[in-house]
Amino acid sequence: MFTADIESLDHEGRGVTHVDGKVVFVEGALTGERVELETYRRKPSYELARTRAVLRTSPSRTQPRCQSFGVCGGCAMQHLEPRAQVAAKQRVLEDNFAHLGQVRPETMLAPILGPAWGYRLRARFSSRYVHKRGTALVGFRERRHSFVADMQACEVVPPQISALLMPLRSLVNSLSIRERVPQIELAVGADRVALAFRVLGTPSDIDETRLREFADRHGVHVYLQPAGPDTVALFHPSGDELLSYTLPDFDLEFRFALTDFTQVNHQTNRVLVRRALSLLEVGAGERIGDLFCGIGNFSLPIARYGARVLGLEGSGTLIERARSNARHNSLESACDFRQADLFKIDGQQWRDLGHFDKVLIDPPRDGAIEVVKAIASDPPARVVYVSCNPATLARDAAIMVHSNNYSLRAAGVVNMFPHTSHVESIAVFEK
């Protein structure tokens, strides 16, 4: 063990220091602190270490709320005051723009904030029966390990979900297939809590009775998944399998299946949609493209503003859900949804779609490099880019600015996942 002064935080929320010319990433350390640390992995160009003692404390350090913090891999930054977490994420975004994209926003937007605790309405808990302990564990996996963390509560899911962790242990313990239930997926909708049990064996009659009793006792809907995601089906109680969430500002309700992609943080999503439409400056009668449209989270609000929307998405299932949501909200005449592989689009295919006045892009972590290349063949006046990976956003921003001759008017962070190192962001480009 040795002592070191922490210079900054990296993109995973670890402290950064240098020892004998080598960079050291230190778990549990904050900028400005002096810590006693212990290395647990050595590489030729860097080392990984954990904090053993804090000798000089950052004023931004706070007491983690969760008793499992430091063991559970779900959160990385509970020891840092929430607003300081947001500032650290903004620095990550700015550093990626500067170093990877060699671009700089004309304006940094105020961060989009939401609740710091109890915000996570989607989660994938692991389940494992541990023979040595004679019990099942249900929770997130441990940091750096495949073991399931011994969690009795979780502060980032709603309190009623946190309160289910121990009853879920008891339920899994009671099942004949307790060693064949590796995962329990959570989704909270407007009118229900859904729990999907991944079952690698056939539940016995007694198992099914216990699952029904659990659902009735705790007021949840139990789904079973015997194979791939397409096999998820409502088990108890019977009824409509779909969940829903709302965007009250636009008088919209979205219906979705438990396996459909939706944002984990509904309150922050509402603010994000408002910000995106404000930056897009939607005008009535404009033709707007919504790329990677999913179930229509941005498409339908855009249509509410009087624009004509073409939503593009690689998943046929999500396209059908978006069409259904447009009908559900009486917007089918303003929306057209088509399946398209946006990771392979080229300039000719882009022109074949017809001219867009403006475009919104919301890609997965891989970004939208082929899209931003194709856009140059028929550029819209304005592009709003919602990102879940600052590195691919910076890469794509470089193409937009240096090759496509757009200006990066503004950008800012979206704190969709408080207490994690995950950085979501939004940027607006103008021709």
N, C-alpha and C positions, 0 to 999 in steps of 0.2 A: 504494500500500500504506500501511496505517496500523496502529497498535497498539490493542488493546482488552482489557478485562478481561471474562472470561466469567462470566455470572451464573448460568446453569442449563443444563440439556439439554432439548431439545424432544422431542416424541413420535417423531421420526425419528433420535434420537441425535446431533443437531447441537448445537453450542454456541450459546447465545443471549446477545447483548449489545445495547446501545442506543448509537447514535451520532447525535448531533444530533436526538434525539427519535424516531428511526426504529429499529425492531427489525432486527437483522442476525442471520441464521442462518449459523453458521460450521462447515463440515465439518472434522472432525479436531480440534476443540477440546473441552476438558472443563471442567466447572465449577471455578472458582477459578483457572484459568490466565490468564496474560497472553500474548497471542499477536500475532504480526504476521500480518495477513490481507490478502487481495486479493479484492475484489468481482468476481464474474463475471456477476451479473444484478441490475439495479436495477428496482424497482417503486415506485409512489407511496407505498405503506405499509410496504414492507420491502425488504431486500436479501439476496442469497445470496452467500456468500463462502467461500473455502477458506483453510485455515491454511498460511502460508508458513514460519513459524518459531515455536517455543514458547519464550517468554522467561521464563516462570515455570511450572513443571511441577506438575501435580496429583499427589499421592501415589498416586492410583488409576490413573495412566497405566501401561501395560505395553507391552512390545514385541509387536507383532502377529506371530503365528506364520506367517501365510501371506504369501508373497512377492508375491502379487497384490493384497494389501489396499490399498485406496485407489484402485485401478483397477477391480477387479472389483466389480460391483454386488450380489454375493450377501451380503456382510456389511457392516455399518455401524459396529460397535463393538468390533472386535478390539483397539483401542488402549486399551480400558477393562477393568480387572480384572473377571473374571466375576462375582464377588459384587457389585461396584459396579454392573454392568449390571442385575442383578436389583433392586437398590435403586432405580435410575433408573426401571425399569419399574413398580415399585410406586408411585413418585411420580406417574407418568403415570396409573395407575389411580385413585389417590386424587384427583388434580386433576380428572379427568373426572367422578368422582362429585360432587365439590364444586361445580364450575363448570357442568357440563352438566345433571346430574341434581338438584343441590341435595339430595343425600342423603349420609349418612355411615354406613358399617358400624359396628355395635356392636363388632365385633372384626375386626382384620386378621389373617388366617391366615398361618402360616409359609409362605414360598414353596415351591412344588414345584420341585425341582431334579433334574437328571439329568446325564449326561456333557456336558462342555463341547466336546469334540472328537470327530469321527468319528461323530456321532449321526445324521446325516441319511440316512435310508434310502429317501427318495424325492427325486428331483430332475429337473428338466427342463433339460438342457444344449442350448445352441444349437450349431449346426454351420454353418460357412461356409467355402467355398473362396475364398481371397483371391488374386486374380490377380497383384497387385503383389508379393506375397511368394512366390508359387508354392507355396502350401501351404494345407492346411485347418486351421482352428482349431476346437477343441471345448471348450466351457466355458460359464460364465455370461456374460451381457452386461455390458459396461462400465457403470460408474456414469454416469448422465446421457446415455448414448449407446446406439445400437442395435448398435454394433460388438461382436463377440465378443471377450472378454478373452483375451489370450495367456497362458493358464494351463498350467503344466506339472504342477501338483499342486493339490489342494483339501483343506484341513484339516478341513472340517466333514462330509465324507463319510467312510465307513470307509476305512482305508488301502488295502485291496485295490481299492476303486473309484477312489481317487485315482491309484493306479498304472496304471489303465487309460486315463487321459486321453491320454497320448502314443501308446500303441498305437491308440487310437481315431482319432487324427489320421492315423496311417499307413494305417489301414484305409480311412477316407474318401478319402484321397489316391489310393488304389489303385482306387477304383471308377469305372466309366464314367459313373455318375450322381453324381459327387462334388459337382457344383453343384446337385444337386436332393435333397440330404439336409439339410434345414434344422434338424432337431431330433432329439435322442436322449433318450428318457425312461428314467429309472432307477427301478427298484423292487426292493428287497431283501426277500425273504421268508425264512421259517425254513429252507427247503431249497434256495433258488436265488437267483441274481442275474439279474434280467431287464433287458434293454436293448431298447427299442422304437425302431426307426429309422423316422422319417417319410420316406417315399420318394415324391417327386413325379414320378418316372419309373419305368419298368419295369427292374428289375435284369437285367443280362445273365447268361448262364450262368456266365461267369467271375466276375461280381459275387457270384452265389449261392455259388459255390465258396469265394470268399474270406470271405464271411460265415460259412459253415459252419466253415471252418478257424479263424477268429477265436473262434467259440463254443467249439470243442473245445480250442483252445490255452489259453484263459483260463478255462474252466469256467463259462461263462455261458450263459443261454438268450437267443437272439436272436428278437425279434418284429419284424414289419414292419407299418407303418401306411400303406397307399396313399391313404387319404382321411380321413374323419372318425374320431372315437374308436371308433366301433362297428366299424371295419374292422381294428383291431389283432388280429393272429393270430400264434400261435407258428409260427416258421419252422424253427428248429433248436435243440436236438434235438427229436424228436417226443415226444408224450406229453400229459399233463394240462396245460392252459393256465393253471390257477389257481395263485396263490401263497397263502401262509398266514402268520399270526402267532399268537402265543399269549398268553393271560393266565393264567400258572401259578397265581396265587392262587385262581383260580376253576375251574381244570381245564378251560379252554376253548381251542379252536382255531378261528380264523376263517379262512375261505377267501375270497379276493378276486381279481378280475380286475385286470390292470395298470392299467386306466383307472378303477377304482372309487376313491372317496375313502377314504383311510385316513390316520392320523396319520403324520408323517414320522419321529417319534422314538418308537420302540416302548418304550424303557425309561421315558421320562417318561409315556407313555400309561398304563403299568401303575400308576404312582403316582397319576395323575389319576383313574383308574377307582376305585381304593381310596378316595381322598379323596371323590369324588362319592357313592359309596354310604354312606360314613360320615356325610356331611352329610345325605343323604336319610333316614337312619335307617329303612332298609327293614324292614318287619315281614312275617312269614309271613302269607299270605292277603290282603295289601293289594292293591288295584288301582292300578297305577302307569302313567302315561303317559310314553313316551319320544318326545319331539318332535324332528324332524329326526334320526331314528334311524340313518340310513345302513345299514350292513351288520349292525347289532346290537351295536356296541362297548359300549354301556351296557345295552342290553335284556337280553342273555343273562346278565351278572353279576347284574342285578336278579332275574331269574328263578331263578338259582342260590340266592338268599336266600329262596326260597319265595313270592315275590310273583307275581301275575298281571300280565302286561305287555301293553300295547297300544302298538306302535311305529308312528309316523306319519312319512311321508317323501314328498317330491314326486316322486322318481325311481322309476319302475316297475322299472327294472333293479336298483336298490339294495334295493327291497322284496323282490324275488325272491331276491337274495343273502342278505338277513336271514332269510328263511324257510328257505333251504337251510342256513344256519349253525345255525339252531335245530334242524333235523332232525339235522344232523351231530353236534350235542352233546346229542341226546336231550332237548331242551327244547321241542319243538313244542307239547306240551299246555299249557305255561305261557305261551306267546307267541302274540300275534296281530299281524300286520303288515298295514297298509293304506296305500294310496297316497292322499295328500291334499295339496292346495295350502295350506300353512300361512301363506302370505303373503296369503291372501284369506279366511281363516276368520273367522266372526262368532260372536256369542253363541249364536244358535240352533244353528248347526252344532256348537259346542262342547258344548252340552247334549245334543245328539243322540248324542254319543260315549259318554254315560254318565258317572257321577260317578267322579272319580279321588281316591284318598286323598292321593296325592302325584304330582308331575310333575317330570321332568328335561327341560330344554331345551338343545339344543346346535346353535344356528343358524349359518349362514354369516355373513359380515361385515355383511350388511344387518341383522342382528338379528332380533327376533321381535315387532315392535310390534303386529301384528294379534293374535298369540297372547296377549300380556299384556293386551290390551284385552278379548279374548273370555273370558279366564279369570275375569273379574269376575262373569260370569253364573252360574258354578257353581265357586267357588274351592276348590282343594285346600288341605289344611292346610299343606303345605310345598312349595316350589319350589326346585330347584337349577338354576342357570343357568350353563352352560359357554360362555364367550365367546372369540371370536378378534378382537374389536374393542372396546376400552374405551369408545369414544364411543357406540356403539349399546347397549352394556350399560348405560351411565349413563342414556341416554335411556329405555330400557325400565325401569330401576330407578325412575326418577321416577314412572312410571305405576303400578308395583307399590306404591310407598310412598304417594304423594300421592293417587292415585285409587282404588287397590284395597285400601288399608288393611293392607298387609303391613308387617312389620318387616324391615329388612335386617340379619339377624343377624350375618353374617360374609362376608368376601370376601378374596381373595388372588390373587397372580399365579402363573402356571404358565410356567416358562421352557422352553417347547417348542422355541424357536428361538434358542439362544445365539448371541451376536455379531451378531444382527440387532436391529432396533428393533421387531420384531413382539411384541405383548403379548397373550398368552393369559391368561385369568383364570377364576375360579370364584366364584360367590356363592350364598348361601342366603337365601331369604325365608321368613318364617313368618307365618301368619295370626294 
